[in-house]
Amino acid sequence: MIDFLSVTWNVDPIIFKLGPLTLRWYSLLFVAGFPLGYWLFERFYKREGVDTKLLEPLLYALLIGTIVGARLGHCFFYEPSYYLSADHWVEIFKPWKGGLASHGGAIGVFLAALWYSHRYGRKNDFDVLWVCDRIIICVSFAACFIRLGNLFNSEIYGDVTDLPWGFIFVRRGETLPKHPTQIYEALTYLLLGFYLLWNYKHKLEKRYRGWFLGVFFIICFGMRFLIEFIKEPQVEFEENMVLDMGQWLSIPFIIAGILLVIFAYQRKVPAMRVPTEKVHHTPKKVR
């Protein structure tokens, strides 16, 4: 229901229940990023001449890296005293109970890409930066879906606002409109994804390896840093912090992004995959 000053948000986070099976909007949107990423990577590989049979191990590695990294990130970054206690450590292995951190997910994805490039890259003429430059295009869209999932869960929202698009999250017992920071972040990631995809499609020959990853880190975590200023604390210890945990965790990624862009322009390694046979079999000049 929409009135002149706010949006009353009371959407059920559960799509349906069938016996013990419960399907939530968050779960559906979280999983939706993987088939989209597979579809995009299939086109990346076909364009650059990589065997599409290599997509299956990449999908599994990213699935494991994302879930494990995001779960451990939440447990260790936000609530270590709870999850590392003798009474609750087993809950680390229960991600369906809630608690995933995007910063941990980013680390998990990178480690998955590192393993994948080490296992398959040398034989197929790509390295970890080549893989990551393409992964983050997919991650941008997946992150958009996840933030929309947070919206359906009525979680991770902002402070009180008098802006006309403020949301009253009824299921959280709120009576005043709050910044829908889930939508702010979702729009950021969506636009970032289209920007990177446009560069891949039209400017790939002019980009250097690592540029896509660097730009992603700068914009994604830069915007995350700014949006955190109007976001409510996620855990109790953040309440008296000048910068919250999300902001402290974003700073290294922003710095890494700047360094990656500088590194890309210094090395000048083409972003597009160049097969070994093309490098070693350049035509000789006719004398």
C-alpha positions in Angstrom: 0.0 0.0 0.0 1.4 3.4 -1.0 0.5 6.7 0.6 1.8 10.2 0.0 4.8 9.8 2.3 5.8 6.2 2.4 5.4 2.6 1.2 3.9 0.2 3.7 5.9 -3.0 3.1 4.3 -6.2 4.4 5.2 -8.8 1.8 5.3 -12.4 3.0 9.0 -13.6 2.5 7.7 -17.2 1.9 6.4 -18.0 -1.5 4.8 -21.3 -0.5 5.1 -24.2 2.0 4.7 -27.9 1.0 5.0 -30.1 4.1 8.6 -29.6 5.4 9.6 -27.7 2.3 9.6 -23.9 2.4 10.4 -21.8 -0.6 11.4 -18.2 0.2 11.9 -15.3 -2.1 15.4 -14.8 -0.8 16.4 -18.4 -1.7 14.9 -18.1 -5.1 16.6 -14.8 -5.9 19.9 -16.1 -4.4 19.9 -19.1 -6.6 18.8 -17.1 -9.7 22.2 -15.5 -10.1 23.8 -18.9 -10.9 21.9 -19.8 -14.1 22.2 -16.2 -15.3 26.0 -16.3 -14.6 26.2 -19.7 -16.5 24.4 -18.2 -19.5 26.7 -15.2 -19.6 29.8 -17.3 -19.2 28.7 -19.5 -22.0 28.7 -16.5 -24.3 32.1 -15.3 -22.9 33.7 -18.6 -23.6 32.2 -18.9 -27.1 33.4 -15.5 -28.0 36.9 -16.1 -26.8 37.3 -19.7 -27.9 37.3 -21.4 -24.5 35.9 -25.0 -24.3 32.4 -24.7 -22.7 32.9 -28.0 -21.0 34.9 -26.0 -18.4 31.8 -24.2 -17.3 30.6 -27.0 -15.1 33.6 -27.1 -12.6 33.5 -23.3 -12.6 29.8 -23.3 -11.6 30.4 -25.8 -8.8 33.5 -23.9 -7.5 31.6 -20.6 -7.4 28.5 -22.1 -5.8 30.6 -23.6 -2.9 32.9 -20.5 -2.7 29.9 -18.1 -2.5 27.9 -19.9 0.1 30.9 -21.0 2.3 32.6 -17.5 2.0 29.4 -15.6 2.7 28.5 -17.7 5.7 32.0 -17.7 7.3 32.2 -13.9 6.6 29.0 -13.3 8.6 30.1 -15.7 11.5 33.7 -14.3 11.8 33.2 -10.7 10.9 29.9 -9.8 12.6 29.3 -12.3 15.4 32.5 -14.2 16.2 31.8 -14.4 19.9 28.5 -16.1 19.3 29.5 -18.6 16.6 32.8 -19.5 18.1 31.3 -20.3 21.5 31.1 -23.9 22.7 27.3 -23.8 22.6 26.8 -22.3 19.1 29.7 -23.3 16.9 27.6 -26.0 15.1 25.3 -23.2 13.8 28.1 -22.1 11.5 27.1 -25.0 9.3 23.4 -23.9 9.2 23.3 -21.0 6.6 19.6 -21.5 6.1 19.0 -20.0 9.5 20.2 -16.7 8.2 23.5 -14.7 8.2 25.5 -14.2 5.0 28.0 -11.4 4.4 28.8 -10.1 0.9 32.5 -9.3 1.9 33.0 -13.0 2.8 31.2 -14.0 -0.3 33.6 -11.9 -2.4 36.6 -13.6 -0.7 35.0 -17.0 -1.3 34.4 -16.3 -5.0 38.1 -15.1 -5.4 39.4 -18.3 -3.8 37.2 -20.4 -6.1 38.5 -18.5 -9.1 42.0 -19.0 -7.9 41.5 -22.7 -7.7 39.8 -22.9 -11.0 42.4 -20.9 -12.9 45.2 -22.9 -11.3 43.5 -26.2 -12.3 42.4 -25.3 -15.8 44.0 -22.0 -16.8 47.5 -23.0 -18.0 46.1 -25.5 -20.5 43.5 -23.0 -21.8 45.5 -19.8 -21.8 43.8 -17.8 -19.0 44.7 -16.7 -15.5 42.9 -15.8 -12.4 42.5 -12.1 -13.4 40.9 -13.2 -16.7 38.4 -15.4 -14.8 37.7 -12.7 -12.2 37.1 -10.0 -14.9 34.2 -12.1 -16.2 32.9 -13.4 -12.9 32.3 -9.9 -11.5 30.0 -9.1 -14.4 27.8 -12.0 -13.3 28.3 -11.2 -9.6 26.9 -7.6 -10.2 23.6 -9.0 -11.4 23.6 -11.8 -8.7 24.2 -9.1 -6.0 21.2 -7.2 -7.3 19.0 -10.3 -6.9 20.3 -10.9 -3.4 19.6 -7.4 -2.2 16.0 -7.8 -3.6 15.9 -10.9 -1.6 16.8 -8.9 1.5 13.9 -6.6 0.6 11.5 -9.5 0.6 12.9 -10.5 4.0 12.4 -7.0 5.3 16.0 -6.9 6.5 19.2 -4.7 6.2 17.3 -1.4 5.7 18.2 2.1 6.6 17.4 4.9 9.1 14.2 6.9 9.4 13.5 9.1 6.4 10.9 11.6 5.3 11.5 10.9 1.6 8.4 9.8 -0.3 9.9 6.4 -1.1 10.6 5.5 2.5 9.4 1.9 3.4 7.6 1.0 6.6 8.7 -2.6 7.3 5.6 -3.9 9.1 7.0 -7.4 9.7 9.9 -5.9 11.7 7.5 -3.9 13.9 8.4 -0.6 12.3 6.0 2.3 12.3 8.1 4.9 10.7 9.4 4.9 7.1 13.0 3.8 6.6 15.5 4.1 3.8 15.0 1.1 1.5 18.8 0.6 1.3 18.3 -2.8 -0.3 16.8 -1.0 -3.3 19.6 1.5 -3.4 22.2 -1.2 -3.4 20.3 -3.4 -5.9 20.1 -0.5 -8.4 23.8 0.2 -7.9 24.7 -3.4 -8.7 22.3 -3.6 -11.6 23.7 -0.5 -13.3 27.3 -1.6 -12.6 26.5 -5.0 -14.2 25.2 -3.3 -17.4 28.2 -0.9 -17.5 30.7 -3.8 -17.2 28.7 -5.9 -19.7 28.7 -3.0 -22.2 32.4 -2.6 -21.8 32.9 -6.3 -22.4 30.7 -6.3 -25.5 32.0 -3.1 -27.1 35.4 -2.2 -25.6 37.0 -5.5 -24.7 39.9 -5.1 -27.2 40.7 -1.7 -25.6 40.6 -2.9 -21.9 43.5 -4.5 -20.0 43.3 -7.5 -17.8 42.2 -6.6 -14.2 40.4 -3.5 -15.3 36.9 -5.0 -14.9 37.7 -6.4 -11.5 39.2 -3.1 -10.3 36.3 -1.0 -11.5 33.9 -3.5 -9.8 35.7 -3.2 -6.5 35.8 0.6 -6.6 32.1 1.2 -7.6 30.5 -1.7 -5.7 32.3 -1.3 -2.4 32.5 2.5 -2.8 28.8 2.7 -3.0 28.4 0.1 -0.2 30.6 2.3 2.0 28.4 5.4 1.3 25.1 3.6 1.7 26.2 2.2 5.1 26.0 5.8 6.5 22.2 5.6 6.3 21.9 1.9 7.2 20.8 0.7 10.6 23.4 -1.3 12.5 23.2 -5.0 11.8 24.8 -6.2 15.1 24.9 -4.6 18.5 28.6 -3.7 18.6 28.2 -1.4 15.6 26.0 1.0 17.4 28.8 3.2 18.8 31.2 2.9 15.8 32.0 5.9 13.6 32.3 3.4 10.7 30.5 0.2 10.9 31.9 -3.3 10.1 30.6 -3.2 6.5 32.5 0.1 5.9 35.7 -1.2 7.5 35.5 -4.3 5.3 34.8 -2.2 2.2 37.9 -0.1 2.5 40.4 -2.8 1.6 38.3 -3.7 -1.5 38.2 -0.1 -2.6 42.0 0.2 -2.3 42.5 -3.1 -4.1 40.3 -1.8 -6.9 42.3 1.3 -7.4 45.6 -0.7 -7.3 44.1 -3.2 -9.8 43.2 -0.4 -12.3 46.7 1.1 -12.0 48.2 -2.4 -12.3 46.1 -3.1 -15.4 47.3 0.0 -17.2 50.9 -0.6 -16.2 51.0 -4.2 -17.4 48.8 -3.6 -20.5 48.0 -7.3 -20.8 44.9 -7.5 -23.1 41.6 -8.3 -21.3 40.7 -10.6 -24.2 42.1 -14.1 -24.1 44.9 -14.7 -26.6 45.4 -18.4 -27.4 49.1 -19.6 -27.1 49.2 -20.7 -30.8 48.3 -17.2 -31.9 51.1 -15.8 -29.8 53.8 -18.2 -30.9 52.8 -18.4 -34.6 52.8 -14.8 -35.7 53.5 -14.6 -39.4 57.1 -13.6 -40.2 57.9 -10.6 -42.4 58.7 -11.4 -46.0 62.2 -10.2 -46.8 
